[in-house]
Amino acid sequence: MSQLHCYVPDEVAALFRQKAKHAHLSVSKYLAKLIKNELSSQWPEGYFELFGSWEGEPLERPDQGIYEKREELE
């Protein structure tokens, strides 16, 4: 497993330690979790193949009623 080193201001480190403690994780595990989440923010496999695959009743938007008329911005 690789090790990464970085430098942050003391106040950032203190806040980070608090967040890790609140998550019941070590600082190292908390940082690894954040990095993994950041790097895996891609669409799940097969996500776009789901479009148009709804098999239930047609979705209908209910009547939106009459909207109030507002003054225009100048």
C-alpha positions as semicolon CSV with decimal commas, in nm:
position;residue;x (nm);y (nm);z (nm)
1;M;0,000;0,000;0,000
2;S;0,133;0,344;-0,091
3;Q;0,193;0,625;0,152
4;L;0,122;0,988;0,066
5;H;0,254;1,286;0,258
6;C;0,111;1,637;0,258
7;Y;0,138;1,953;0,460
8;V;-0,161;2,152;0,584
9;P;-0,195;2,444;0,825
10;D;-0,226;2,346;1,191
11;E;-0,586;2,468;1,215
12;V;-0,684;2,254;0,914
13;A;-0,515;1,951;1,070
14;A;-0,701;2,008;1,397
15;L;-1,037;2,027;1,220
16;F;-0,950;1,719;1,017
17;R;-0,863;1,522;1,331
18;Q;-1,199;1,623;1,482
19;K;-1,386;1,503;1,173
20;A;-1,196;1,173;1,174
21;K;-1,271;1,124;1,543
22;H;-1,640;1,202;1,485
23;A;-1,643;0,938;1,208
24;H;-1,478;0,688;1,448
25;L;-1,184;0,648;1,208
26;S;-0,813;0,707;1,232
27;V;-0,685;1,014;1,051
28;S;-0,522;0,787;0,792
29;K;-0,839;0,585;0,726
30;Y;-1,053;0,899;0,713
31;L;-0,821;1,059;0,458
32;A;-0,814;0,737;0,251
33;K;-1,196;0,731;0,255
34;L;-1,218;1,094;0,137
35;I;-0,967;1,034;-0,143
36;K;-1,147;0,717;-0,256
37;N;-1,483;0,899;-0,261
38;E;-1,335;1,186;-0,459
39;L;-1,176;0,961;-0,719
40;S;-1,473;0,729;-0,762
41;S;-1,730;0,996;-0,841
42;Q;-1,805;0,842;-1,180
43;W;-2,135;0,706;-1,305
44;P;-2,196;0,343;-1,206
45;E;-2,147;0,074;-1,469
46;G;-2,455;0,052;-1,697
47;Y;-2,611;0,372;-1,556
48;F;-2,696;0,528;-1,891
49;E;-2,848;0,204;-2,025
50;L;-3,132;0,253;-1,775
51;F;-3,271;0,559;-1,952
52;G;-3,606;0,479;-2,114
53;S;-3,637;0,149;-1,930
54;W;-3,930;0,250;-1,704
55;E;-4,192;-0,023;-1,723
56;G;-4,460;0,123;-1,496
57;E;-4,752;0,345;-1,585
58;P;-4,668;0,662;-1,779
59;L;-4,549;0,944;-1,560
60;E;-4,778;1,245;-1,571
61;R;-4,712;1,589;-1,434
62;P;-5,010;1,720;-1,238
63;D;-5,168;2,053;-1,327
64;Q;-4,946;2,334;-1,198
65;G;-5,228;2,581;-1,143
66;I;-5,210;2,953;-1,211
67;Y;-4,887;3,127;-1,122
68;E;-4,888;3,464;-0,952
69;K;-4,779;3,759;-1,159
70;R;-4,479;3,936;-1,008
71;E;-4,336;4,278;-1,070
72;E;-4,048;4,281;-1,314
73;L;-3,699;4,363;-1,192
74;E;-3,551;4,685;-1,316
